[in-house]
Amino acid sequence: MRVLRQFVHLALSALHILATAASAAFKSRATLQVENLALRHQLGVLRRSVKRPKLTSADRFLWVWLCQVWRDWRSSLVIVKPETVVAWHRKGFRLFWTWKVRHGQPGRPTVPKDVCELIRRMSRDNPLWGAPRIHGELLKLGIDVGETSVGKYMVRRRKPPSQTWRTFLDNHLKTMVSVDFFTVPTIRFQIL
C-alpha cells in the first residue's frame, strides 16, 4: 500500500512538472524573465536569512512593483502570502498620500472673507434660495466656490418648534374620540 502511495505521488509530481513545462512553452519571453527574477529574488532572501525570511524595504518595494507589472505574480510567490504583498501596496499608498498632504496644501483652499460675507448676505436677502442656487449665482459672477462650501457658510435659520404631543392631542381630540367609538357590526356580528 505504501509503495502504491509513493508511486501515485511520484506520478502526480511528474504530471505537475510536465504541465508546468507545457505552460512555460506558451508564455512570452518577458513573462518568463519576470518570473525568473521573482524566483531568484526569493532564493536570495532565503539565503541571507537564517531561520525566518527577513524582508527589507527594497524587497517589499520589488514585490509591490511586480504585482503591478506582472499579472501572474501570485503563482511564483513562496516566502510570503499574496495578501501580505497587497497589504504592503496599500500601506505604501497610505504613506504616499500622508506625505503628499503634509508637504503640500492640505484640504480645500480657504474661502476668502469677502466671499463668505457675500454668501451670508445672499442667503439672508433671499431666504428661499438654497446652496445650489447661490452656488450658481456665484459662478455667474465668476467666483469659483464649491457648493458644499456655500452650504457651510450660509446663514442658518431657526426652524419653528415642532408641535408637541399635548398640542396634537388638544387639536385632534374631538375627531379621535369619534373614531374610537364609531363601530359597525356586520350581519355575523363582527366589528369593522
C-alpha positions as CSV (number, residue, x, y, z in Angstrom):
1,M,0.0,0.0,0.0
2,R,2.8,2.4,0.9
3,V,4.6,1.7,-2.4
4,L,1.4,2.4,-4.3
5,R,1.1,5.8,-2.5
6,Q,4.7,6.7,-3.3
7,F,4.1,5.7,-6.9
8,V,0.9,7.9,-7.2
9,H,2.8,10.8,-5.5
10,L,5.7,10.4,-8.0
11,A,3.3,10.2,-10.9
12,L,1.4,13.3,-9.8
13,S,4.7,15.2,-9.3
14,A,5.8,14.2,-12.8
15,L,2.5,15.3,-14.3
16,H,2.8,18.6,-12.5
17,I,6.3,19.2,-13.9
18,L,5.1,18.3,-17.4
19,A,2.1,20.7,-17.1
20,T,4.4,23.4,-15.9
21,A,6.8,22.8,-18.8
22,A,3.9,22.9,-21.3
23,S,2.6,26.1,-19.9
24,A,6.1,27.6,-20.0
25,A,6.2,26.9,-23.7
26,F,3.2,29.2,-24.2
27,K,4.4,32.1,-22.0
28,S,6.1,35.1,-23.5
29,R,9.8,35.7,-23.0
30,A,9.2,38.8,-20.9
31,T,6.8,36.8,-18.6
32,L,9.4,34.1,-18.1
33,Q,12.1,36.7,-17.3
34,V,10.0,38.4,-14.7
35,E,9.1,35.0,-13.2
36,N,12.8,34.1,-13.1
37,L,13.6,37.4,-11.4
38,A,10.9,36.8,-8.8
39,L,12.1,33.3,-8.0
40,R,15.8,34.3,-7.9
41,H,14.9,37.2,-5.5
42,Q,13.1,34.7,-3.2
43,L,16.1,32.4,-3.2
44,G,18.4,35.4,-2.4
45,V,16.1,36.3,0.6
46,L,16.2,32.7,1.8
47,R,20.0,32.5,1.5
48,R,20.6,35.7,3.5
49,S,18.1,34.7,6.3
50,V,18.9,32.3,9.0
51,K,15.6,30.8,10.2
52,R,12.7,33.1,9.0
53,P,12.9,35.1,5.8
54,K,13.6,38.7,6.7
55,L,12.5,41.1,4.0
56,T,13.9,44.6,3.7
57,S,12.0,47.7,2.4
58,A,13.7,47.1,-1.0
59,D,12.3,43.6,-1.1
60,R,8.8,44.8,-0.3
61,F,9.1,47.6,-3.0
62,L,10.2,44.9,-5.5
63,W,7.1,42.8,-4.8
64,V,4.8,45.7,-4.9
65,W,6.3,46.7,-8.3
66,L,6.0,43.1,-9.5
67,C,2.3,42.9,-8.6
68,Q,1.7,46.0,-10.7
69,V,3.6,45.0,-13.8
70,W,3.1,41.2,-13.8
71,R,-0.3,39.7,-14.0
72,D,0.6,36.2,-12.7
73,W,2.8,37.3,-9.8
74,R,0.9,35.2,-7.2
75,S,1.9,31.9,-8.8
76,S,5.6,32.4,-8.1
77,L,5.3,33.8,-4.6
78,V,6.6,31.4,-2.0
79,I,8.1,33.2,1.0
80,V,5.1,35.4,1.9
81,K,1.3,35.2,1.3
82,P,-0.1,37.3,-1.6
83,E,-2.3,39.1,0.9
84,T,0.9,40.4,2.6
85,V,2.1,41.9,-0.7
86,V,-1.3,43.6,-1.2
87,A,-1.1,44.9,2.3
88,W,2.3,46.4,1.6
89,H,0.9,48.0,-1.5
90,R,-1.9,49.6,0.5
91,K,0.5,50.8,3.2
92,G,2.7,52.4,0.5
93,F,-0.4,54.1,-0.9
94,R,-1.4,55.5,2.5
95,L,2.2,56.6,3.2
96,F,2.4,58.4,-0.1
97,W,-0.8,60.4,0.5
98,T,0.2,61.1,4.1
99,W,3.4,62.5,2.8
100,K,1.7,64.5,0.0
101,V,-0.8,66.1,2.4
102,R,2.0,67.1,4.9
103,H,4.2,68.6,2.2
104,G,1.5,70.3,0.1
105,Q,-1.5,72.3,0.8
106,P,-3.9,70.1,2.8
107,G,-7.6,70.1,2.1
108,R,-9.6,72.6,0.2
109,P,-8.3,76.1,-0.4
110,T,-9.7,78.6,2.1
111,V,-12.6,80.7,1.0
112,P,-11.9,84.5,1.2
113,K,-13.7,86.6,3.8
114,D,-15.4,88.8,1.3
115,V,-16.9,85.7,-0.5
116,C,-18.1,84.3,2.9
117,E,-19.8,87.6,3.6
118,L,-21.3,87.7,0.1
119,I,-22.7,84.1,0.7
120,R,-24.2,85.1,4.0
121,R,-25.7,88.3,2.6
122,M,-27.2,86.4,-0.4
123,S,-28.7,83.8,1.9
124,R,-30.1,86.4,4.3
125,D,-31.6,88.5,1.4
126,N,-33.1,85.5,-0.4
127,P,-34.4,83.1,2.2
128,L,-35.8,80.7,-0.4
129,W,-32.5,80.2,-2.1
130,G,-30.6,77.1,-1.2
131,A,-26.9,76.3,-1.7
132,P,-27.3,75.1,-5.3
133,R,-28.9,78.4,-6.3
134,I,-26.4,80.6,-4.5
135,H,-23.6,78.5,-5.9
136,G,-25.0,79.0,-9.5
137,E,-25.2,82.8,-8.9
138,L,-21.6,82.9,-7.6
139,L,-20.4,81.0,-10.7
140,K,-22.2,83.6,-12.9
141,L,-20.3,86.3,-11.0
142,G,-17.0,84.4,-11.8
143,I,-16.5,83.2,-8.2
144,D,-15.4,79.6,-8.2
145,V,-16.5,78.1,-4.8
146,G,-17.8,74.6,-4.2
147,E,-21.5,74.0,-3.4
148,T,-20.6,72.3,-0.1
149,S,-18.6,75.4,0.9
150,V,-21.6,77.6,0.0
151,G,-23.8,75.4,2.2
152,K,-21.2,75.7,5.0
153,Y,-21.2,79.5,5.0
154,M,-25.0,80.1,4.5
155,V,-26.9,81.7,7.4
156,R,-28.7,79.0,9.5
157,R,-32.3,79.9,10.2
158,R,-34.0,78.6,13.3
159,K,-36.9,76.3,12.4
160,P,-40.1,76.9,14.2
161,P,-40.5,74.4,17.1
162,S,-42.5,71.3,16.1
163,Q,-45.9,70.6,17.6
164,T,-45.8,68.8,20.9
165,W,-47.7,65.7,21.7
166,R,-50.0,67.6,24.0
167,T,-50.8,70.2,21.3
168,F,-51.6,67.4,18.8
169,L,-54.0,65.8,21.3
170,D,-55.7,69.1,22.0
171,N,-56.1,69.8,18.3
172,H,-57.4,66.4,17.3
173,L,-59.2,65.2,20.4
174,K,-62.7,65.5,19.0
175,T,-62.0,63.6,15.8
176,M,-60.1,60.9,17.7
177,V,-62.9,60.3,20.2
178,S,-65.5,59.9,17.4
179,V,-63.2,57.5,15.6
180,D,-62.7,55.3,18.7
181,F,-66.4,54.9,19.5
182,F,-67.6,54.5,15.9
183,T,-68.1,50.8,15.3
184,V,-70.2,49.0,12.7
185,P,-71.4,45.5,13.5
186,T,-71.9,43.2,10.5
187,I,-74.6,40.6,9.9
188,R,-72.4,38.0,11.5
189,F,-71.9,40.3,14.5
190,Q,-68.3,41.1,13.6
191,I,-67.0,44.6,14.2
192,L,-65.5,46.6,11.4
